[in-house]
Amino acid sequence: MKATSLTARVRGLLLIPLSGLDAWSILSKRSPHLVIGVGGYSSGPVMVMAVLRGIPTLLLEQNAVPGLTNRLLAPVVSAAAVTFESTASYFGRRAIVAGNPVRAEFVSEDVAPGVREPGPPRVLIFGGSQGAHAINMAMVEAAPELAAHPGGMAITHQAGQRDLELVRDGYRRAGIEARVEPFLFAMDREIRSADLVVSRAGATTLAGRTVAGRAAVLVPLPTAADDHQRKNADVLGQVGAAEVVEQKDLSGAALAARIVRLLDNPARLEAIAAAARKLGKPDAVKVIADRALELVKRG
């Protein structure tokens, strides 16, 4: 109910009892041995009803700071699987630092740490499935300066559909033969083949990049709920696992300078990548599944 009108807030409050009844009905029909909550207001009533009925509960918290629903549920759930060490304090003894599950393709030995294929450095830019307008515009502004880089660079950019032609034209006018797509389907392959990633700081994005172990410049989405993207990025920035740029400070010149500085310093790139790998949790699925099975056995 954040950033909504008073009418919508009142309506939401009035619907809470009905949500509880619906949740109770679902649990009665399904008779689950375990209820897993992934955050968000819709999971709250189901988790509360499960606790009241004595059904084991497991929260999954992807972000550095839990959302409101998970914060409210923290004292009563059976367990919580978190991504970051710093998040565990919100759940006390119930917490396990499991990491955020990623597809198996992200965990690959195709590209060994610190080893890259010959050719110009590869830069991957993406801002989520719909693209990120601010990052798109900054890259268009940065393109002429990037084109002047003596070593050249291979750019792959997921721009989303809305800015697709604008971004393609920006690179074209700068003389850069960039690969610009509305959407990249094999993101695991794209990240693993990149020397540097420029992206938002959503939990899933960070999980894939840390498991793959790639250097990044993060531009957190300033309007994300609870400012969770900035808090996610700060966790990585504090341990040297990424460089962080606030969107208010983002410009083409600043982004171009940062990209060039990193590409011209392979040791710095590898240091960031190594720090990212330390945060990666390639076995997150197994850790969470094992904890879930333990809760079911305990009943």
Buried (B, 14 or more C-beta within 10 A) or exposed (E): EEEEEEEEEEEEEEEEEEBBEBBBEBBEEEEBEBBBBBBEBEBBBBBBBBBEBEBBBBBBBBBBBBBBBBBEBBEEBBBBBBBBEBBBEBBEEBBBBBBBBBEEBBBEEEBEEEEBEEEEBBBBBBBBEBBBBBBBBBBBBBBBBBBEBEEBBBBBBBBBEEBBEBBBEBBEEBEBEBBBBBBBEEBBBBBBBBBBBBBBBBBEBBBBBBBBBBBBBBBBBEEBBBBBBBBBBBBBBEEBBBBBBEBEEBBBEBBBEBBBEBBEEBEBBBBBBBBBBEBBBBBBBEBBBEBBEBBBEEE
